[in-house]
Amino acid sequence: MPQQPAPRPTDLVVFGGTGDLSMRKLLPSLYLLDRDGHLSGETRVIAVSRDGLTDADLRDKAASAVRGHSAVQVVEPDVLRRFRRRLSHVTVDVGGDPSGWADLAAALTPGRDRVFYLAVPPMISGAICRGLQDAGLVTPESRVVMEKPLGRDLASAQAVNDEVGAVFEESRTYRIDHYLGKETVQNLLVLRFANVFLEPLWNSRWIDHVQITAAETVGVGGRRGYYDSSGAMRDMVQNHLLQLLCLTAMEPPASYDRDAVRDEKLKVLQSLRPIPAAKVAEHTVRGQYTSGTVQGEDVLGYLDEAGGPPVSDTETFVALRAEVANWRWAGVPFYLRTGKRMERARSEIVIRFRDVPHTIFPGAAAASGAGSLVIRLQPDEGIHLTMLTKTPGAGALRLRPVPLELSFADTFATRSPEAYERLLMDVLAGDSTLFMRRDEVEAAWRWVDPIIEAWQGLGTAPETYPAGSSGPAGAQRLIGRTGNTWHEEEQA
C-alpha cells in the first residue's frame, strides 16, 4: 500500500463539535494522531456548535473526553497541552442567526486546507453546506466528511447527496463508515490479494458459504427515540455489513487506488440478487430483544427502554441470506447477521470451505467443522484458520480440527489504531479509498429498500429473543435450511 504523505496544515472544522460522537471518538482519536506525529504543527481543530462555549470551556471538555475515552491508558500531559492549544470553539446556529458564519470565517486561516466534518444528523447536512457556500468558506481544496446514516431509504439518501453535491464535488466528499477503518478489515484486502495461495480457493468451487456477524451486548439505551425510526437494517446492514460483504466478494482491483477499489465494491452491490417480496419471510429474520441477563447484569427489553412508544415493531436483530449473482459466487449463500443485547460482542467474517470431495480416512466425517477461515474484526483482532490433523498416538487414526491462530496483538506487539484514527488521518491526507462513494450508498439502498417494504407489507412483528442470547430461533432455522450452523454453534 502507498505510504501516507506528510501531514499538511489543516483547519478541521467539526460541526456538532461538542456532541457525543466528537467527545467519544473524534477528539480522542485526534489526540492520538497528535501524539503519534500525524498532525502538522499548524493544524487546528475548530468545534462548531450552538452551545456558546469559550475556547477554554471547549479545551476543558475535550481534555476530559480524551482522558475518559482514549484508546490508551496513559494520557501524556505534554501531548495533551499541545493538543488543547489546537482547539477553539465557534458558535453557529445553522438556519438561525447568520452572524456565526462570519465568526467561523474569522477563525479560519487563508490558504490552509479545510476539512468540514459533519458530526450531525444527515438531514441538516445540506443546510450546513449551503451556509458554508454562502459565507464563501468553501475553497476548491475543501473536503466534507459525512456520517451515516445517509437517509432512511434511497430517495432520502439521494436528496442528501444532491444537497451536499451542489456544494462539494464527489471527489471532495467523504462518506465515513467506521468499520472500514478497522485494521482487520484493511487486512482482508491484503490477505486476499497479497497471498497467492488463497485466491484460487476464493470462489464457489471451494467455498460453501460465508457468514458475516456484527453482534453487540449493548442495547439502544438513550437512543431509543432515534433507533425506533431506524432499526438494525438501516443502522447496520445497509452500510456496515454490506461493506464487509463487498470487501469479501469483490474482484481484485487493478491497483490499490480509491476508484479502482470502489469500482469493484460497486460491482458486488450491483450483483446482489434481489430478494422477491414472496421470499422475504424465508430469506430474512427480524428480531427484538426482551429483558434478560447480559454478562451477569439484568437488563431491560427494547420496549421498556426510555424514549420510545410502548409498542413498536422496530427490529434490533436482522439475519438474512444474500447471494452474489456472478461467476465467482453463483450458488454461495452469504449469511449476514447483526443484533443488539447479544450474548457477547463480536464482529467477524467466517469463510466456510467445502469438504473434500472424497475422504480416504475412516471417521473423517465425524470431524466436521474444519476448513473455516475466521477473520475477527473485534474484539481480539486476528485471523483463525481451522484444519484437520491427526491426533498423536498409536492405534486407530483419529482426526481432529485444530486452529492456526494469528493474533494481531501478539504478533505485532503494538496497539492497533482505532478506526476513527485511521479514517481521520486519511481525510487529512486526502485519501478517500476507505470511504463510500455516492453510487455505492445508493446501490445498497436499492437492494435494502424492497426488503423493508416487504416487511411492512407482511405486517408481522419481529420475533423476540431474550437479552444475552444468540438471537431469535428463526436465525438458526434460516441457516439450518442448507444444513449449516452459525459459527459459535460449530465451536460449542
Beta strands, then each sheet from edge to edge (+ up, - down):
strand 1: 10-15
strand 2: 44-49
strand 3: 87-91
strand 4: 113-118
strand 5: 143-146
strand 6: 173-175
strand 7: 207-215
strand 8: 284-290
strand 9: 292-294
strand 10: 297-299
strand 11: 317-323
strand 12: 333-339
strand 13: 346-353
strand 14: 372-378
strand 15: 382-390
strand 16: 399-407
strand 17: 463-466
sheet 1: 3+ 2+ 1+ 4+ 5+ 6+
sheet 2: 16+ 15- 14+ 13- 7+ 12+ 11- 8+ 17+
sheet 3: 9+ 10-
end
